[in-house]
């Protein structure tokens, strides 16, 4: 239990003892960290108690403050300021906290909540490689999975592969027309990149054919429908859904190239999944749900045979679920996937990590499932996030203006190398150690920059800014961690503290302000994790880790460890430094970021 919760419980017990006739509950007790301009560590707000206890705030504060100082052992004093009780946590409490928790990952041992949560992220299409636009999605999903896990949830990390549909057929048609049998092996091109090249080729030819039809007198809308390459793609989709062997074999072959490429990319990024779903396996379930809904009168059919649902009474519009030719659309297969995930895994919550461009789609998905009476609807949560742009602007896959994820990762690792070499930071490392270090720094910078912003906000990614050693970056945190590791090495202390190093810890002198401030920040970490999980916002973990690293640097610049005032102080500061490194490692590990021991 964190100190904030301990304080609330202690205050509740004290108030019930002091005012037994008052019906006081925990919701009436508000506790915050004391503002820097006032003396104290934690502030208890007295105003909610005034009416109930029929006393002035200062009188309540004095009675409660005296009791807490005299009876809990947690506080050494207090001050009352304008209806607020500012409590000073005792040095004895902080030393006890450090001795008890300094060698334990107490923040990672939350009791199981009995909740099963699936986080679905990445969800790439098999007509193109992973690109830079996918990275915020992937890193956000991975970070939230780990954060929800340490918050006591059973988490299933899932990836839904969009492996069927008209967009897949577009790359297949272009490959048939123009590839002359090229394969990843024969071309030397990574499989997902090869297929993506033909998706771009399709769009180039499509635009040329539209232009030719318009030049022949056809209006633009009709030309877009009648362009020969588009008609071929639509016919291919019908053949695929009808089970045509030649079409199906080509689909399997080209998808296998893409999967091999995805595997390499995920491994480089340190990304893994517990479950992988394929839309080719779920779209039929979605079609069945649509046809069942038609039988129940929830859906309706138009003259062309297409199947729709009318959501106008809900403030939305009509939504297509099956085309007139019987083929399904994105929404149809999403219905089937939602039901399959729920039935297969018995989920309490299904988290979809999807960009805010799909807010409407997700609203409609949940509403349709509710109208169909599917229980999975209630647990759907859309973790909506803003799109990421580069300084050059928005990226478009079909026009070939995206930056491939592989290229971005490689660029970041190279930036790390260039920065280290320019700053003369490569001495004392073997070539293998340098490769690992550059990968840690480059990939860490990329992940942190994309995670440090509230998911709801759009953002622009600047590669050079993301790796600034002195900025709001993973590099700054990594350097602070490496600095602590260097201190510990010089003192022949292990990174993971030995229990005996803490059991003998005795401090007779009063704690310095920065020593207490660091301990207070460390003690607050479990609350940061709980808030990040509750709000689906890993940026708060990034911000906490950065501020903790800043605070340690300030502390270390002011207070020497090796040349501390005495041995007691030295051992205390070593213990604080070790715990700081442990918490930084834990926080960044949740974000998928490794912290080096040397930089």
N, C-alpha and C positions, 0 to 999 in steps of 0.2 A: 504494500500500500504506500503510495507516494505521500510526501509530507503534507501536501495540500489536503488530501483526503484524511490523513491522520489529524490534521488541525480541525477540519470540519467535524470529525467524530468526537474529538476532545472537547470542542466548543459545545456541541450538542449535549454531551454527557454533563458538562459543567452547568449549562443553562437549565437542564432538567433537574439537576440537583439543587441549584440555587433558586429556581422558580418552579417548584413542583406542580403548581396549579395551572401553569401556562402550557398550552398545547403547542409545543415547539417541534418542528420537524426539520429534517436535514435540508429541505428545499429553501428554508428561510435563511440559511447560513451561506453568505457569499464571501469567498476568500480570493484575494488577488495578491500578486507580488507587490510589495511596497514601492511606490514611485521613487526614483533616484534622489529627488530633492528632499525626501523625508528620511528620518532615522528608522530603521526596522527592516525586516525581511519579508514578512507577510502581513497583509492588512485584512482585517475582518470588518465588513460593513455593518454598522449598528442600526441604521435607520429602519430596516424591515422589522426590528424587534420593538421599536418605540411604542407603537400603538398597542401591541399585545401585552407588553410588560408595564405599560403606563408609567414609564420613567424616562427621564431625559437621556439622550445618547451618551453623554459623558459619564453619568451615574452608572449606566449599564456597563460601559467600557471599563470603568474602575473596578467594579465588582467582578466582572468576568476576567479582566487582566490579572488581578491579584490571585484569583483562584487558579488560573492556568499556570502562572509562574510558580506558585507554591505547591501544586499537586501533580503536575505532569512530567516535570524534568525536561521538557522540551524547550522551555523559554527562559531567558535570563532577564528579561525586562520588557517593558512596553511603554508606549506613549499614545495619548489620545489627541487626535487632531481633527476638529470639526466633524465629529460624528463617525470617525474611523479609528479603529483600534489597531495600531501598528505594533506588531510583536517581533521581538528580537529572538531568533533561534539561538539556543545555548551552544557554546563551543563543544560541550560534552556530547550533544546530539550529533553534531557534524563528525566528530571523531568516531563515535559509535557507528554512524552510517558508513564511514569510510572503511572501518575495520570489518564490518559485517558484509558489505556489498562490494568492496573493492576488488575482490577476487572472483566475484560471481557475475554472470550475465543475467542479473535479476530482471532486466528489462525484456528478456526474451523468454521468460517462463510464465506467461499469463495462462491462467486456467482455461481449459477448453470450454468454449461456449456452446458446444453441441450444434453448431451451425455449419452447414456445408455451402460454400460459395464457389461458383465457377466464374473465373475472369477470362473472357474471350478477347484476344487481341491479336494483332498482326493482320490476320485475315486477308492474305494477298490474293490477287488474281493470277492465274497461270498463263496469262498472255503477255507478261512483262516481268522484269526483275524487280526486286525490292528497290524502292527509290527513297530519296531523302524524305519525302512526305510521309513514308511509313515509319520513320525512326521515332518520332515523338509518340506515336501510337504504341510501338513495340516497347519502348523503354518505360512508358507510363503504365502499360499493362503488367510488365514484369515487376516494376517497383511496387505497384498496388497489390499484386499477388503476395509478395513477401511481407508487406506491411500488414495486410489483413491476416496473414498467417501468424505473425508474432502477436497479433491482437487476440488470438485465441480461436480463430476460425479454421476449419478444415478447408483448404483451398485447392481447387482443381484449375490448373493453367491450361487453357484450351486455345486452339487455333482452328478457325474455320477456313478451309481452302475453297476459294471461289473457282472451281475447276470446270464449270460448264456455262453455257449461255452464248449469246450472240457475240460477245467480246472475245471469247475463246475461238469461236469459229472464224473471226476476222483474221487472226494471226495464222490459223490453219490454211485458209484460202490463199493468203498472200504467200505462204511457204510453198503451197502446191504450185502456184503460178510462177514464182520467181526464184526459188531456192536451188533448183537443179539438184535436189537430193542432199543438200548440205546438212551436216550434223555437227554437234559440238566437237567431235573428234576430228572430222575432216576440215573443219574451218578454224579450229583452235580457239573458238569463242565459247565462253562459259554458257551453259545451256539456257539459263533464264535470260541472258543477254541476247542470245541468238533468236529466241522466240520473240522477245521484245522488239528486235529490229524489224521483224515482219509485221508486227502490230502497227508500228510506225509506217511501214511500207504500204499497208492496207489503206491507211488514212490519206497518204499522199496520192495513191491511185484513185481513191474514192473522190477526192476533191477535183482531180483532173477529169474524171468521168462526168461529174456534176457540171463542171464548166463546159464540157463539150455538148452536153444535152441542152443546157441553157442557150448556148450559141446556136443550136439547131432549132430554137423557138419554144422550148419547154420552160414552164415556170419553175422557179427554184425549189419550191416545196415538192412538186411532182418529180423533179430531177433527182432530189435526194432519195426518193422512194424507188425510182426506176434505174438507178445506176447499176450496171451489170454486176459489179463486184459485190454490192450490197445484196442483190438478189441471190447471188451464189452463196453468200454467208448465211442468209435466211434459209435457203434450201438445205445447206449443210446441217443447220441446227435441227431441222425437221428430220433429216436422215439419222442424226445422232439419237434423237429421242425415239425414233422408230427402231433403233438397234441395228442400223446398217453396219455390217462388219468392216468394210473398208474405212468408213468414216471413224468408227470406234477405234480401230487399230491405230490410225494416224493420231487420234486424240490421245490415246494411251502413250504412244511414243513421244509426242511433243511434250506432254505433261511430265513424263519421266525425266526429260532433259531439264525442265524447270525445277522439279523437286530436288534434283542433284545440285543445282545451283543454289537453291534456297538453303539447303543443308550446310553448304560451305559458308554462306553469309551468316546464318544463325550462329554457327560455331565460332566465327570470328567475333561476333558481338556478345558471346556468352549467354545466348538465349536458348531456352528449352521449354518444352510443353509436356503436360501429362496426358492430354487427349488431343487428337487431331480428327476433325470432322471434315467431310467432303460434301459439297453441295450436290454432287452427282449421286450421293447416297440419300440425300434428304429431300430432294425436290419432289419425288413421287409421294412422300408422306405429306408434303405441303399440298400437292394436287388433290390428295384424298381428303384433306381437311377442307379444301375449297368445295369439292363436290358434296361432301357431307353438309357443309353450310348451305349449299344450294338446295339440298333436299329438305333442310330444316326451315328454309325461307329466310335465313339470315343474309344470303347472297341472292343475286338475281342475274338472269342471262339477257343479253341484248340480241338484237336481230341477227348480228353477224356471228352469234355463237359464243362470244366472249363473256366471261363471268366477272361480275363486279360486286362490290359492297357499297352501299349508300351511307355515308357518314355525315351528311349535311345537317342532320338534327344535332350532331355533336360539334357543330361549328367547323367541320372540315369539308371534304368533297367526296365524290365518287372515286373508288380505287379499283383499278384493274387487277385481277388475280389470275385469270387464265385468258390467253389470247384466243381469237376465233379459231385458229388452227389447232388449239389444244395445248400449245406450248406454254410453259410457266414463265413467270417474271420473277424479279428479285424478291418481291414481297412473298410470293408463294413459297419459295424455297426457305425463306427466313421463318415462315410459320412452321414448316416441317422441322427445321433445325431446333427451334425453340422447344417444341414438344419433345423431340428426341432427347435433347439434353436433360430436360426435366425428368422424363420417364426413366432414363438410363441411370442418372446420378442421384436422383432424389434430392434435388437442390432446394435450399431455403432462399437462395438469391442467385440470380444470373446477371453478372455485370458485363455490359457490352462497352468496350472501349472503341468509340466511333467518333469521328470528327463532327463538329457542330453543323456541318453542311447536311448531315443526316438527322437533325433534330426532328423534323417533320416525319420522316420515315419511321423513326423509332416510336414516336407518338402513335402513329397509325398502327404499327405492328402490335403494340400492347393493347390498343383498343379493339382491334380485330380479334385477337386471342380471347379477350374478355367476352366479346359478343358471341364467340364460338363456344364459350363455357369451358375454356382450357385453364386449369389451375396454375399453369406456368406463368400466366400473365401477371399475377400479383407480385412475383419475385423479380421481375425484370427491372433492372436499373441501368440507365444510359449514362455512362461516364463520358460526357460530352467535352470535347477539347477544341481549342482554337487551332486553326491551320498554321503551319510554319512556312514562312517565305524566306528566300535569300535576298540579300540587298538588290539583286537584279530583278526581283519580282516573283510572281506566281509561276509555278511549274505546271506543265501539261504533258501527260504521258503520250497521248495520241499524236502530239506534235513533236515529240522527241526533245522537249525542252527541259526534261527533268534531270536531276543529278542522281546518278545511281548511288545506292547505299554503300556498295562496295567501294566506289570511288571516294565517297565522303570519309569513310573510315580510314582508307589509305592516306587521304590528304591530312587528316588529323594526326595520324601516327607520324607522318613526315614532318608536320609542323612541330611536333614534340621533339623530333630529332634536330631540326634546324635550331629551335630555341635553345636546346641543351648545348649544342656545339657552339653557338654564338656566345653563350654565357660561360663557356668553359666548364661545363658541369659533367663532362664525360670521363674525367680521370678516375682511375681506380676501379673501373668496371670492365668486365670481360665483354666480348662482342655479344655473347648470348644474354648476359645481364642487361646490356644496353637495349637489345631488341625487346626484351620483356618490359623494361622500364618505359621505352617509348610507346609501346602498346598500351600499358597501364595509363600513362599520362594522356595520350591522344584519345583513347576510347573513353577514359574517365571524363575528360573535358567535354566531349560530345554529349555523353549521357547527362552530365550535370547541367549543362547549359539548357538542354531541352526539358529537364525536370524541375529546374529552379523557379520556373514561372508557373503561377496558378494555371491549372489546365484550362480553365474557362477563357483565358486570355489568348488572343492571337499573338504571334511573336515573329521577329526577324532574327535569323541565325547569322552571327558573324564569327566565322572560324577563328580569326586572330584574337578577337576579344575573349572567346571561350577558353583560351589557353593561357591567359595573362596570369603570370605568377603572383601579381599583386592585386588582382581583381576578385570579383565575386565568382570564383571558379573552383572546380575540383582540384586544380593544380595548387591553389593556395592551401586547401585542406590537406592534400597529399604531402605538401612540403612541411606543414605543421606536424603531421604524424611522423614523417621521417626525422624531423628535428627531435621529437620526443624519443624516438628509437635510438638516435645518436646519444642522447643524454643517458639513457638506460645502459647502452653498451659501455660507455665510459665508466659507469658506476657498477658494471658487472651485474646488472639486474636484468631479469628476463622480461620480455614483453608481456607475457601472461604472468601476473604476480603469484608468488608462492604464498600460501596461507600464513606461513611462519613470519613472512616479512611484515604482515599486518597485525598478527596476534600480539606482537611485542611493541606495537606502536603506542607510545605514550607522549602526550603533549601537555606540558605544564603552563606554557606561555599562552597568552591570548592570541587567537587567530587574527592574522592580518585581513584587511578588507578584501583584497583580491583573492586570498585563499578561501575565504567564505563565499565570495561571489562565484568562484569556480565550482565549489562543492554544491552550491545552490543550483547552478546550471546543470551539473551532472545529475543531481537528484530529480530534476524536473523532466529528464528525458522520457520516462515512461508516459507522462502526460502528453508529450509531443507525439509519440507513436499512437496513442489512443485517439488524439484529435485528428491525425492524418488519416487513420483508418475510418473514423466516423465521417469525415468530410471528403473522403476519396481525393486527397490532395497531398501528394508526396513532396510538393514544394516546401511544405512546412518543415519536413525532415532536412531538406537541403539547407534551408535558411538556418535551422538550429545548428547543424554541423559547422556551417561557415562561421556563425557567431561564436560557437564554442572554440573553434580554432583561433579566431581573432582574440578571444578572451585569454586563451592560454599564452599566445604570443605576448600580449600585454603583461600578463602575470610574470612570464619568464624574463621579459625585459626589465622588470622592476625588482624581482626577487630572485637572487641566485639560488641554484640548487647545489651545485658542487661546493660553493663557498658560502653556504647558509650560515646563519648566526651561531648555530650549534648543531649537534648531531640529531637532536630531536626534530628540529626544523627541517634538516636535510631529509630525514626519513619520511616526514610528513609530506614534503613537496614531491619526493619520489613517488609516494603512493598516489598523490593527486595526479601527477603526470601520467602514471601508468593507467589509472582509471580513465583519464581523458583520452588516451590513445585507444583504449578498449571501446569506449563509447563511439569515438569517431569511426573505428573499424566497423562496428555493428551498424551504425547509421548508413555509412556509405555502401556496405555490403547489401543492405536492403535495396539500395538504388542500383545495384549491379556494378559498383565501382570498387576496384581494388586499390589499397593504399600501400605504396612501397615502403620498405624499411630504410632505404637509402635513396637520396636524390642528389 
